[in-house]
Amino acid sequence: MNRELLPAGALSLTVASEPVVLLADRALWLPERHTVVVADLHWGKAAAFRAAFVPIPSGTTASDLTRLTRVLHLTAATTLVVLGDLLHARAGRHADTLATIAAWRDAHGALDITLVRGNHDAHAGDPPESLRITCVDAPYAIGPFIGVHEPEERPNGYVLSGHLHPCVSVRGRGRQHAKLPAFVFGPRVGVLPAFSSFTGTGMYEPSEQDALFVIADREVIAL
């Protein structure tokens, strides 16, 4: 893809013989399919913590929805695919949280959304029907790609997944180090970083065949 047409900080590469764009907002863009793919949104996680009497500030879901709106605006995508863990837990289905999500959905009424169910979705349940989100079990075909939540090889396509919340520890001078969210692309399986800004990161142990792309200062950087 022409570098001049890329959103700021994005990086383009070819996967499964198709162009893909890694966005600094922790999303994957498939320009030929007008599709954005994300993983691990965990909507309502802060509300679930507060329901358990853990003092967590409100507004994390709204902030993530604003970031998702930016992604959709930058890409002009007509389809959004969520690779699992849309809602964090049943306790997170707070009325205010659902109202915030509903208002966002109304603002993107023409957007086609598909959720490939993940492990948190099994406990949280499918989102309300009023949100008009198609919910399916893995695997879910996206052209040459196979959408799943938990990464594992499939015989009939290149796997795109989430679940692991991959990050990479980068070390600098003076014993400085930082954990950076990362995209991981192996020979047959790719893992997306968690889209949620309020979720843990998992240290990823790459193999020699993996290509790693970290997000730092709103830029995707190949390691």
N, C-alpha and C positions, 0 to 999 in steps of 0.2 A: 504494500500500500504506500502511496506517495507520502513521504514524511511530512510534507507541508500541510497535509490534510489531517494529521493526527492531532488529537487533543493534547494540550500541554502536559508534558511529563509521561506520555504514553509510549509504549514500545510495541512494534509490530513484528511478528514472526509467522512462520508457516508451520502448521500442525496438521497432520493427516491430509497433506496436500491442499490445505485451505488456509487463507490468511486469517489470523486472529490478532486482536489488539489487547494488550494488557494495560489496564487503566490504573492510575495512581489511587483511585477511589476503591481499590480492591474488587474490581469487576472485570469480566472478560467480555469483549465485544466481538461478535461475528458479523462483520460488515456486509458480507454477501447474503446473509440471512436476516439482516435487520434485527438482530437478536442480541440481547445482553444476558449473560449468565452470571449469577452470583450464588454464593453458598453461605449458610449459617448466619441468617439475619437475626435470629433470636429476639424477635419482637416481644416486648413485655417482660424482658428479663429483670429489669430494675423493679417493675411492679411486683414480680414474683418474690424478689428479695424483700421488698417492703412488707409484703403479706406475711413473710416469715420474721418480721420485726427486725430486719437488718436495715440500718439507716442509710439508704442509698438515694442520692438526688434524683429527682424526676427529670424527664426531658430527653433521655437517651434515645428512645424510639423515634421521637420527633426529629432529633438531630440526624439520625441515620436516614430517615425518610427524606430530609432535605438533601442529603448527599446522594441518595438514589435519584431524586428528581434531577440533580445536576448531571448525573450519568446519562439519564434518558434524554435530557436536553442536548448534551454534547454529541450523542450518537444518533439522535432521531430514531431510535429503535422502536419497532412496533410490537415486539415480543420480549417478554421477560421470563427467564427460566430460573427457578430457585432450586438449587441442589440440596434440599433438605434443611430442616430446623428453621422453619419460618417463624413459628411461635416457640417460646422457650419452655413454657409450662402452663398447665391449667390455671395455676394461681396468678399467672400474668395476664389472664383475660379480663383485666380490669375495665370497667365501663369507660373511663377516660382514655385508656390506651386504645381500646377498640374504636372509640369515637375519632381519635387522631388518625388511626389507620384508615377509617372509612372516609374521612375528609380528603386524605391523600388519594385514595382510590377514585373518589369522585372527580378529582382534578386530572386524573389520567384514565378517563372512562374508555377511551379507544384502545388502551393497551391490553394486549392478550398476555395473561399471566398463567404459568403452569408451575405447580409445586411438585417436585419429586420427593416424596415423603422420606424423612430421615428418622433417626432414633428419638429425637425430642418430639417430633410430630406424633409419634405413636402414643406418647403420654399426654401431650397438649391437646390433641385432637385436630381435625381439619379446621381451617378458618371458617368464619360464618359465611353462609352461602351468599349473603348480600355483597360480599367483597368480590364475587365473580372470579374466583381463583380455581382453575382446574387442578384437581389433586390426583396424582397417579403414583403407583408404586414403580420402583426401578425394575428394569432399565427403561430409559426414555430416549428414543432416537431423535437426534438433532443433526440431520444430514449424516456425515461420516462419524459423528460423535455419539457416544452413549452416555447419557446423563444418569449418574447414580449419586448416592450420598457418601457411603463408605467406599473408599478406593479399593478396587480389585479388578484384575484384568478380565475382559470379556472377549469372546471369540469373534464378534461381528462388528467391531468398530473401536475407535480410540476413546477411552474412558475419560470423562470430565467428572470430578468429584469434589467433595469438601471434607467435612468431619474432623480432619486432623488439625485445623487451624495452624498451618505451618508457619514457622518463623525461623530465622537464621540468626545466630549470634555472630556479630561482626566486631572484631577487635581492632583497636587503633593504638596510637602511641600512648605511653603513660598509663598502661593497663585500662584504658578506656574501652568500654564495649557497650553494644546496644543490641536489643532484640528487635529485629525488623520483620514485619509480615512479608511472606514470600509466596510467589507462584512457583510450583514445581512441575516440570514436564519430564517424564521418563519415556522410554520407548513405546509404551502402550497405555500409560495412565498419567493424567494430569491432575494436580490437586490445587484448588483455589484457596487463597487466604479467606479467613472469616470476614464477611462484610461488616458484621456488627462491630461497633466501636467499644462495646461493653461486654467483652468476652475474653477468656484466657487464650494465650497462645501456646502452641505445642512445639517443642524443639524437634526439628525434623532432622533425621540422620540420612543424608543423601547417599545414594549409590554413585558409582563412577559414571553411570549412564544418565544420571539426572542433570537437567539444566535448571539452574536456579535464577530467579529474578526477584530481587528484593525491592521494597518500596521505602524510599527515604526522601524526606523533604519534598513530598508530593512529586516524586519522579520514580519511574520503574527503571531499575538498573540491573543489567545482566552481570552475574558473578563469574 
